[in-house]
Amino acid sequence: MERERISIMPQFAERVELARAYYDKFYSKTSNRLVFCGINPRQSGSGKTGLPFIDFNGINQLMSGKYKDVQERSAQFMLSIINKYEIGEFQNAVYMTNLSWYGFRRDGKNMNYYNLPRAIRDLFIESFIEEMKIVQPTAIVPLSGEVERKLKKLAADDQLDFPIAERLPHPFNCSFPTNVEKARERYHKCIEQHTGLQI
């Protein structure tokens, strides 16, 4: 990707131990989970922690961490959803990921997965498909129109053999004060419908 001036956000290599600790704590137990699926990490939230939709403020709360209390809007909205349940209860029922595990930059600026050259996109999609085979989701909830289109295309091409649930608005859009209450209702309703988990 060097020729296209594209690089992977450096924090991912630096947060391997944090990611391992998080997944060991919350996802070592086999369970049938609903999957919330975004596009890719961005610089300010999961781009720093290496964990989808989790910022350092969330890490401090969920894992008793001692990181600088950095917050990001999407992650704070997701934390408000998670905090309605007991710690670990949400993770037993819901798995959060992205089409691409990695975040990208071009010339130092955030770059979305779908703007990558196709050959590179295909590599990350292969990884996502393998991840879903491991997770065995009860359903996958797209968190943007772009994700919804890609998931439905993968399903139509027989590359993804799991139900695609109704799309939910992206957590960043949900985080605005005028949207947050109704968005939380939609997220909790989706969780209850697909997992039986109740607040």
Protein Blocks (a to p, Z undefined) as FASTA:
>chain_A
ZZnopacdfklmmmmmmmmmmmmmmmmpgcdddddddfbdcfklmmmnopghiafklmmm
mnopabdcdddfklmmmmmmmmmpcehjlmmmpccddfblbdcdeehiacdfklpcfklm
mmmmmmmmmmmmmnopabdcdfbfklmmmmmmmmmnopaccdcddddddfklmmpmklmm
mmmmmmmmmmmmmnopaZZ
